[in-house]
Amino acid sequence: MTTSAVSLRGVTRKYGAVQAVAGVDLEIRAGEVVALLGPNGAGKSTTIEMLLGLARPDQGEVRVYGGSPAEAIAKGLVGVMLQSGGIIEDAKVGELLNLVAGLHKEPMPVGEALERAGIADLRDRKLKGLSGGQQQRVRFAMAIVPQPELIVLDEPTTGMDVESRRDFWASMHAETARGRTVLFATHYLEEADAYADRVVLMRNGKIVADGTAAQIKASVSGRTIRATIPGANLAALAALDGVRSVETRGDVVLLQCADSDATLRYLLASTRAHDIEVTSADLEDAVLAISAEQEALA
Ligand SMILES: Nc1ncnc2c1ncn2[C@@H]1O[C@H](COP(=O)(O)OP(=O)(O)OP(=O)(O)O)[C@@H](O)[C@H]1O
């Protein structure tokens, strides 16, 4: 049996009256790239802090590569990129990276870390003059310099413009291609959709959905079929098994389907439908729907 990279069991954490994390169970296998999604205050940062040993759970157990977070970090197994802190304003980029490398047993050469983070040209610049996006890249270089098995990133692209975000994810992709395990918190659904193997959605301190982006989309909203159907019998379409709703836009019929395959077969066999398109809801629709469901249950 392979050891999980990360294992959280029944983890809770309160701040005063606020239940920041309310019973989280999460296993992350080696090599997985996991996005932690959720609205402000969902408990993402607190969960990350507990798995890094920066906050102690009130209840439950946190394991990183079978040991405590502190042990995993001491072994250089974990690279971290947090939202703030960790930067010495008066130091030069190269000096800071040397300092971090010096704390680890088998760091990669600093020049290589800078190269991989796309900031080789900033080596002799002081941290305080850098833009927010450049500072984020320095944090990323700090995260990878220990050659960690697991990289944990809390909202890594906050403050970056579109181009920097794209470059950042290209650098990140090179790390995941090397088989590293990655957990990142984000507010950008498209980042979760594009870069994660698995999406974990948190709300009010709990995990409310966990699966691939495709599964999460499918679990909520099924698919939409759009087709031109001359003389469509809308009542017959609405009565089909697996059809949730029917709308028309002129000759075009939109069918919300739980089972789009069966509906497609029917359309092709029994109607004059043409120009058929099948689309799945995007992750944003799914997240909104799950959040609304949770709201209704609360
Ligand atoms: N150190 C703290 N002291 C007091 N309350 C805290 C502390 N850290 C977190 N909280 C509270 O716990 C809840 C969860 O916060 P957390 O930062 O984990 O959420 P998040 O999902 O990371 O949110 P965001 O997307 O805004 O970063 C919030 O209500 C927050 O105000």
The ligand as an SDF file (V2000), in Angstrom:
LIG
                    3D

 31 33  0  0  0  0  0  0  0  0999 V2000
   -5.8990   33.5820   13.0450 N   0  0  0  0  0  0  0  0  0  0  0  0
   -7.2260   33.7130   13.0330 C   0  0  0  0  0  0  0  0  0  0  0  0
   -7.8790   34.3360   14.0230 N   0  0  0  0  0  0  0  0  0  0  0  0
   -9.2310   34.4550   14.0010 C   0  0  0  0  0  0  0  0  0  0  0  0
  -10.0220   33.9760   13.0400 N   0  0  0  0  0  0  0  0  0  0  0  0
   -9.4310   33.3380   12.0250 C   0  0  0  0  0  0  0  0  0  0  0  0
   -7.9980   33.1670   11.9650 C   0  0  0  0  0  0  0  0  0  0  0  0
   -7.7090   32.4820   10.8240 N   0  0  0  0  0  0  0  0  0  0  0  0
   -8.8950   32.2480   10.2000 C   0  0  0  0  0  0  0  0  0  0  0  0
   -9.9150   32.7480   10.9240 N   0  0  0  0  0  0  0  0  0  0  0  0
  -11.3550   32.6570   10.5670 C   0  0  0  0  0  0  0  0  0  0  0  0
  -11.6310   31.3220   10.1810 O   0  0  0  0  0  0  0  0  0  0  0  0
  -12.4790   31.2700    9.0230 C   0  0  0  0  0  0  0  0  0  0  0  0
  -11.7770   30.5180    7.9060 C   0  0  0  0  0  0  0  0  0  0  0  0
  -10.7060   31.3180    7.4030 O   0  0  0  0  0  0  0  0  0  0  0  0
   -9.6670   30.8420    6.2980 P   0  0  0  0  0  0  0  0  0  0  0  0
   -8.6570   31.9290    6.1690 O   0  0  0  0  0  0  0  0  0  0  0  0
   -9.2060   29.4830    6.6220 O   0  0  0  0  0  0  0  0  0  0  0  0
  -10.5920   30.7970    5.0070 O   0  0  0  0  0  0  0  0  0  0  0  0
  -10.1760   30.7770    3.4710 P   0  0  0  0  0  0  0  0  0  0  0  0
  -11.0620   29.7780    2.8420 O   0  0  0  0  0  0  0  0  0  0  0  0
   -8.7190   30.6040    3.3440 O   0  0  0  0  0  0  0  0  0  0  0  0
  -10.6050   32.2300    3.0190 O   0  0  0  0  0  0  0  0  0  0  0  0
   -9.9170   33.2180    1.9340 P   0  0  0  0  0  0  0  0  0  0  0  0
  -10.3440   32.6820    0.6110 O   0  0  0  0  0  0  0  0  0  0  0  0
  -10.6070   34.5300    2.2390 O   0  0  0  0  0  0  0  0  0  0  0  0
   -8.4500   33.2420    2.1380 O   0  0  0  0  0  0  0  0  0  0  0  0
  -12.8010   32.7340    8.6960 C   0  0  0  0  0  0  0  0  0  0  0  0
  -14.0440   33.0380    9.2720 O   0  0  0  0  0  0  0  0  0  0  0  0
  -11.6860   33.5040    9.3360 C   0  0  0  0  0  0  0  0  0  0  0  0
  -12.1030   34.8100    9.6900 O   0  0  0  0  0  0  0  0  0  0  0  0
  1  2  1  0
  2  3  1  0
  2  7  2  0
  3  4  2  0
  4  5  1  0
  5  6  2  0
  6  7  1  0
  6 10  1  0
  7  8  1  0
  8  9  2  0
  9 10  1  0
 10 11  1  0
 11 12  1  0
 11 30  1  0
 12 13  1  0
 13 14  1  0
 13 28  1  0
 14 15  1  0
 15 16  1  0
 16 17  2  0
 16 18  1  0
 16 19  1  0
 19 20  1  0
 20 21  2  0
 20 22  1  0
 20 23  1  0
 23 24  1  0
 24 25  2  0
 24 26  1  0
 24 27  1  0
 28 29  1  0
 28 30  1  0
 30 31  1  0
M  END
$$$$
